Amino acid sequence: MKEGGLTVTREAGVAHVTLSRPEVRNAFNAELIDRLRETFESFATEGAVALRVVVLAGEGTFFSAGADVQWMRAAIGLTFDENERDAAAMHAMFAAIDACPAPVVARVQGGALGGGMGLCAVSDIVLATSGATFGFTEVKLGILPAVISTFVLPKIGESHARALFLSGERFHVEHARTIGIVHEVLEDEAAMDARLSLILREFRSAGPTAVRAAKALIRELRGLPRDEAEAVSVARIADQRTSAEGQEGLSAFTEERAPSWNADQ
């Protein structure tokens, strides 16, 4: 289904969410921002078996070039309060993706700029083609990457942010991998799709609730003191071990058989 510059399709527990504005290199406008937020908020209500993983992609030759020029032009005359509302709407979109209980895999071809970097930051796995380019280019427009900063900083750290936020310099995919915004670099889109298929198979072989619990644990441990983190981690593993899925997984292991959720066995 295509609506508001976004195409969403489903197959075997996988949701494919594709930015569908290739004529503007999948740049954001208000409609696309709202549609992305609504889509990912709806994912938060789905069960672990129904939704195993989300693939986030961009139609055409470029993943996402950030903000749409026409949308930015319309923002020139906005008041401070109106600008705050626009920024809050975009932040809510990134927050909805970041909070998605299912893993999110970004498929990046061509590159990502500005807000497109925010999409990479809120994805759990980012695959990119070897020729892709990246950049926090906001300062080139006299603005700054403020909205995406709360999601980007935990990914790349303050040192890389100070170098890249301030200069606005575009950089190659290998540097994006070095700083942690990209996880794997593939030769071309065919190789990227082949790798994506393997990743989806890995997710299908894992316990659906365990995958979600592992992702939730990472978020829950952010910034906790060591003693609190220890208490949380001990409680979470006890929860999962005693769950129906945990019991099935441990039984399957000891009985040398595939667990019930493994669709590829």
C-alpha positions in Angstrom: 0.0 0.0 0.0 1.4 3.4 -1.0 0.2 6.5 0.9 1.8 9.8 1.8 5.1 9.0 0.0 5.4 5.7 1.8 4.9 2.2 0.6 4.3 -0.6 3.1 4.1 -4.3 2.1 4.1 -7.4 4.3 5.3 -11.0 3.8 5.9 -13.8 6.3 6.3 -11.6 9.4 8.4 -9.0 7.6 7.2 -5.4 7.0 8.9 -3.6 4.1 8.6 0.1 4.6 9.9 2.1 1.6 10.2 5.8 1.2 8.5 6.4 -2.2 9.5 9.9 -3.3 12.4 9.0 -5.7 11.8 12.2 -7.7 13.2 14.1 -4.7 15.6 11.4 -3.6 13.1 10.4 -0.9 13.4 13.7 0.9 11.1 14.4 3.9 8.0 16.6 3.8 5.3 16.9 6.5 3.2 14.2 4.9 6.0 11.6 4.8 7.0 12.5 8.3 3.5 11.9 9.6 3.1 8.7 7.6 6.3 7.2 8.9 5.4 8.0 12.5 1.9 6.5 12.2 3.3 3.4 10.5 5.9 2.7 13.2 3.5 3.6 16.0 1.1 0.9 14.6 4.0 -1.6 14.6 4.3 -1.1 18.3 0.8 -2.7 18.8 1.7 -5.9 16.8 2.8 -9.1 18.4 6.2 -10.7 18.2 5.1 -13.5 15.9 3.1 -11.3 13.5 5.9 -8.8 13.1 9.4 -10.3 13.2 11.4 -7.6 11.5 11.0 -4.3 9.6 13.1 -3.4 6.5 13.4 0.3 5.9 14.4 1.3 2.3 14.3 4.1 -0.2 12.9 3.8 -3.8 15.2 4.7 -6.7 18.9 5.5 -6.6 19.2 7.2 -3.2 18.0 6.2 0.3 17.1 9.7 1.6 18.5 13.1 1.0 17.0 14.7 4.1 14.5 17.6 3.9 12.6 18.4 0.8 13.6 21.7 -0.8 10.0 22.8 -1.3 9.1 22.0 2.3 12.2 23.9 3.5 11.3 26.9 1.3 7.8 27.0 2.9 9.5 27.0 6.4 11.4 30.2 5.8 8.6 32.4 7.0 7.5 30.2 10.0 7.6 31.7 13.5 9.6 30.3 16.4 6.6 28.4 17.7 5.7 27.0 14.3 9.3 25.8 13.8 9.2 24.1 17.2 6.0 22.2 16.1 7.7 21.1 12.9 10.8 19.9 14.7 8.7 18.1 17.4 6.8 16.3 14.6 10.1 15.1 13.1 11.5 14.1 16.5 8.3 12.1 17.1 8.8 10.2 13.8 12.4 9.3 14.7 11.3 8.3 18.2 8.6 6.0 16.9 11.2 4.2 14.7 13.7 4.1 17.5 11.1 2.6 19.8 9.9 -0.1 17.4 9.8 -3.3 19.3 10.8 -5.4 16.3 14.3 -5.0 14.8 14.7 -2.5 12.0 17.1 -3.1 9.1 18.0 -0.1 6.9 18.8 -0.8 3.2 20.9 2.2 2.1 21.7 2.7 -1.6 23.2 5.9 -3.0 23.5 7.5 0.4 21.9 9.4 3.3 22.1 13.0 4.1 20.6 15.1 7.0 17.5 13.5 8.1 18.4 10.4 6.2 21.3 10.0 8.7 18.6 10.1 11.4 16.9 7.1 9.8 20.2 5.2 9.9 20.7 6.1 13.5 17.4 4.7 14.6 17.8 1.4 12.7 19.3 -1.6 14.4 21.2 -2.9 11.4 22.3 -0.6 8.5 23.5 -2.1 5.2 24.9 0.2 2.5 26.3 -0.1 -1.0 30.0 0.6 -1.6 29.4 3.8 -3.5 27.1 5.4 -0.9 27.8 8.8 0.6 26.8 10.3 3.9 26.7 13.6 5.6 25.3 15.8 8.4 24.9 18.6 5.9 22.6 20.9 7.9 25.2 23.6 8.6 25.6 24.0 4.8 22.1 25.4 4.9 22.7 27.6 8.0 20.8 25.3 10.3 21.9 22.4 12.5 21.3 18.6 13.0 19.5 19.2 16.3 16.5 16.9 15.9 18.5 13.9 14.9 21.3 14.5 17.5 19.6 12.7 20.3 19.6 9.5 18.2 22.9 10.0 16.4 25.1 10.8 19.4 24.6 7.4 21.1 25.6 5.8 17.8 28.7 7.7 16.8 29.8 9.4 20.0 30.7 13.0 20.7 34.1 12.9 19.0 32.8 12.0 15.6 29.8 14.3 16.0 32.1 17.3 16.8 34.0 16.6 13.6 31.0 15.9 11.3 28.2 18.1 12.7 30.4 21.2 12.6 31.9 20.8 9.1 28.9 19.4 7.3 31.4 17.4 5.2 30.1 14.5 3.1 32.0 11.3 3.6 32.3 7.8 2.1 30.6 4.7 3.3 33.8 3.2 4.7 34.0 6.2 7.1 30.3 5.7 7.9 31.1 2.1 8.9 34.2 3.2 11.0 32.0 5.6 13.1 29.2 3.0 13.5 26.4 4.6 11.5 26.7 1.7 9.0 27.3 -1.9 9.9 28.1 -3.6 6.6 29.2 -2.4 3.2 28.1 -4.4 0.2 29.4 -4.2 -3.4 26.1 -3.4 -5.0 22.3 -3.6 -4.5 22.2 -7.3 -5.6 24.9 -8.1 -2.9 23.0 -6.0 -0.4 19.7 -7.9 -1.0 21.5 -11.2 -0.8 22.9 -10.2 2.6 19.5 -8.9 3.6 17.9 -12.3 2.9 20.5 -14.0 5.1 19.8 -11.5 7.9 16.1 -12.1 7.7 16.7 -15.8 7.9 18.8 -15.3 11.0 15.9 -13.3 12.6 13.4 -16.1 11.7 15.7 -18.7 13.4 15.6 -16.7 16.7 12.9 -16.6 19.3 10.5 -13.8 18.4 10.0 -12.6 21.9 13.7 -13.1 22.7 14.7 -10.8 19.9 12.3 -8.1 21.1 13.4 -8.6 24.7 17.1 -8.2 23.7 16.3 -5.0 21.9 14.3 -3.7 24.8 17.1 -4.6 27.3 19.6 -2.4 25.4 17.3 0.6 25.7 16.5 -0.2 29.3 20.2 -0.3 30.3 21.1 3.0 28.8 22.7 5.2 31.5 21.9 3.0 34.4 24.4 2.7 37.2 26.2 -0.7 37.4 24.2 -2.1 40.3 20.9 -1.1 38.8 22.0 -2.6 35.4 22.9 -5.8 37.1 19.5 -6.1 38.8 17.7 -5.4 35.5 19.8 -7.9 33.5 19.3 -10.6 36.0 15.6 -10.1 36.2 15.2 -10.0 32.4 17.1 -13.3 31.8 15.0 -15.0 34.5 11.8 -13.7 32.8 12.8 -15.0 29.4 14.1 -18.4 30.7 10.8 -19.1 32.4 8.7 -17.9 29.5 7.0 -20.4 27.2 9.4 -19.4 24.4 12.4 -19.7 26.7 11.3 -23.2 27.8 10.7 -24.3 24.2 14.1 -23.0 23.1 16.0 -24.7 25.9 14.1 -27.9 25.4 14.8 -27.9 21.6 18.5 -27.3 22.3 18.8 -30.3 24.7 16.7 -32.5 22.4 18.8 -31.5 19.4 15.8 -30.3 17.3 14.7 -27.1 15.7 12.5 -24.8 18.0 8.9 -24.4 17.0 9.3 -20.8 15.8 12.1 -21.6 13.2 10.3 -21.3 9.9 13.4 -22.2 7.9 13.8 -25.7 9.5 
